[in-house]
Amino acid sequence: MDIINAITNGASSVEAVKSETYATMGSGCCTQQVERLIECLCPPEEE
């Protein structure tokens, strides 16, 4: 839940999520899941 909260509160990169939650600091297997959560939970960037 901490990862989802970080993303919905503005963390829009894996590094930002990592600094707020310590996610992706182990073997790196969850990096793809964090990237996917960012894609799904962040509003699309306007061009």
N, C-alpha and C positions, 0 to 999 in steps of 0.2 A: 504494500500500500504506500510506503514511503516513496517509491519510484514514481508511481502514478501521481501522487501529490506534488512531487518536485516538478514533473512535466506540466501538470495543469497550472502550476504556479509560475511558469515561465522558463524552466530549464528546457532549452530547445536543441541541445546537443548531448552526445554521450559524455563529453567532458564535464558539462554543467551538471548532469545527473550524477556523475561520479563524485564531483566535489561536494554535492549536497547529501548523498546517500551512501557513498563508498561502494556502490554497485560497480561491477565490471573490474574489480581489483584483483580477482583471483586468476583462474585459468583463462578467462576471457570468453567462456562459453555463453554467457548471457548477453554479450555485446549485441548480437543480432536481435535478441528479444527487446532490448532497450531501444535499439534503432527503430524497430517496428512499432513499439509503443509511442515513440516520438512522432512517427508518421501518422498514427491513428489519432493521437490526442492533441497535437498542435494544429492550430488553424493554418491553412495554406498561406504561404508568403505571397503578398501582392507584388506584382511586377510593375 
